[in-house]
Amino acid sequence: MKKTLLAILILFSAFYASAQDRGSWGIGPKINLYTHTGRGAVFGIGGYFRYSLTDALRLETGIVIPCKSECSVDIGCDAHYLFHITEQWSLFPTVGVNVNDLGKWSCGFDVGGGCDYRITRRWSTSLMLKYLSLIHIPEPTRLRRISY
């Protein structure tokens, strides 16, 4: 199981279009692994869209479908500030907002960091580690009407 999961992760992470130059954009598959959910580790598959506002600042939106019963979606929007270490390597801090349904509907913010490795001019791969701070959204109260 671990070898299969690692092979899928490598396959998905290695194939997406790059967005590291001003005005460029990129799309690609995304694999998430959620820990400390209170329900064990949760694996999710989805996609993302990146747009570079400048050479160093880019935005990323993504949607991930967790592969666990009673979980429906994870939607996030992050900002990355790229530090170009070499022509191929970039490091970046990330901050963003997140809404998900990992057990109960939650919203909050995330902070973290990551790195990009540019394989070719148009293809690269990323690895990110983020901490999510979530607040559970209370379920709507049902109004009861009593008539006499």
C-alpha positions in Angstrom: 0.0 0.0 0.0 2.8 2.4 0.9 4.7 1.7 -2.3 1.5 2.2 -4.4 0.7 5.5 -2.6 4.2 6.8 -3.1 4.1 5.8 -6.8 0.8 7.7 -7.3 2.3 10.7 -5.4 5.3 10.8 -7.6 3.3 10.4 -10.8 0.9 13.2 -9.9 3.5 15.6 -8.5 5.8 15.4 -11.6 3.3 16.5 -14.2 1.9 20.0 -14.2 2.4 23.2 -16.1 4.6 25.8 -14.4 3.6 29.3 -13.3 6.7 31.1 -12.2 7.1 34.1 -14.5 5.0 37.3 -14.2 1.6 36.8 -15.9 2.0 33.1 -16.4 -0.4 30.5 -15.1 -0.3 26.8 -14.4 -2.7 23.9 -13.7 -2.1 20.5 -12.4 -3.2 17.6 -10.2 -2.9 17.8 -6.4 -2.5 15.1 -3.7 -3.1 16.0 -0.1 -2.6 14.0 3.1 -4.5 15.3 6.1 -3.3 14.3 9.6 -4.7 15.0 13.1 -8.3 15.0 11.7 -9.6 13.0 14.7 -10.5 10.3 12.1 -7.0 9.1 11.2 -5.0 10.2 8.2 -7.2 11.2 5.2 -5.9 11.1 1.6 -7.3 13.4 -1.0 -7.0 13.9 -4.8 -7.8 17.1 -6.7 -6.4 19.9 -8.8 -5.2 23.5 -8.6 -4.7 26.7 -10.7 -1.7 29.0 -10.2 -1.3 32.6 -11.4 1.9 34.6 -11.0 1.2 38.3 -10.2 5.0 39.1 -10.3 8.1 37.0 -10.7 8.1 36.4 -6.9 4.4 36.5 -5.9 1.8 33.9 -7.1 -1.7 32.9 -6.1 -3.0 29.3 -6.0 -6.5 28.0 -5.7 -7.3 24.4 -5.4 -10.1 21.9 -4.9 -9.4 18.4 -3.3 -11.9 15.6 -2.8 -10.9 13.6 0.4 -11.1 9.8 -0.1 -13.0 9.1 3.2 -16.7 8.5 3.8 -18.6 11.6 5.2 -16.0 14.0 3.7 -17.0 15.9 0.6 -14.6 18.7 -0.4 -11.6 20.9 0.6 -11.3 24.3 -1.1 -8.4 26.7 -0.6 -6.7 29.8 -1.8 -3.0 30.5 -1.0 -0.4 33.2 -1.7 3.2 32.1 -2.3 6.3 34.4 -2.2 9.0 32.7 -4.2 12.7 32.9 -3.4 14.6 31.8 -6.5 17.6 29.9 -5.0 18.9 28.6 -8.4 17.4 28.6 -11.9 15.7 25.3 -11.0 15.0 25.5 -7.3 12.6 27.9 -5.5 11.6 28.1 -1.8 8.4 29.8 -0.7 6.4 30.6 2.4 2.6 30.3 1.9 -0.5 31.8 3.7 -4.1 31.3 2.7 -7.7 30.6 3.6 -9.4 27.2 3.6 -13.0 25.7 3.7 -13.5 22.0 4.1 -15.7 19.2 5.2 -13.4 16.8 7.1 -16.0 15.5 9.5 -17.8 18.9 10.0 -17.8 22.0 7.9 -14.8 24.2 8.9 -13.2 27.4 7.7 -9.9 28.9 8.7 -6.4 29.9 7.6 -3.2 28.0 6.7 0.5 28.8 6.9 3.4 26.8 5.7 6.2 26.6 3.2 7.3 24.6 0.2 9.8 24.2 -2.7 9.5 24.1 -6.4 11.8 22.2 -8.8 11.7 23.2 -12.4 12.2 20.1 -14.6 12.0 21.9 -17.9 11.0 25.4 -19.0 7.3 24.5 -18.8 7.2 21.6 -16.3 7.9 21.6 -12.6 7.0 19.8 -9.3 6.3 21.1 -5.9 6.2 19.9 -2.3 4.4 21.9 0.4 3.8 21.5 4.1 1.0 23.5 5.6 -0.6 23.9 9.0 -4.4 24.5 9.0 -6.1 26.3 11.8 -9.9 25.7 11.5 -13.0 26.8 13.2 -16.1 24.6 12.9 -19.1 26.2 11.3 -22.2 25.5 13.4 -25.1 23.8 11.7 -28.0 26.1 10.9 -30.6 26.2 13.6 -34.0 25.1 12.5 -36.7 27.6 13.2 -39.8 26.2 14.9 -43.1 27.9 14.6 -45.8 27.2 17.0 -49.2 28.6 16.2 -52.3 28.7 18.4 
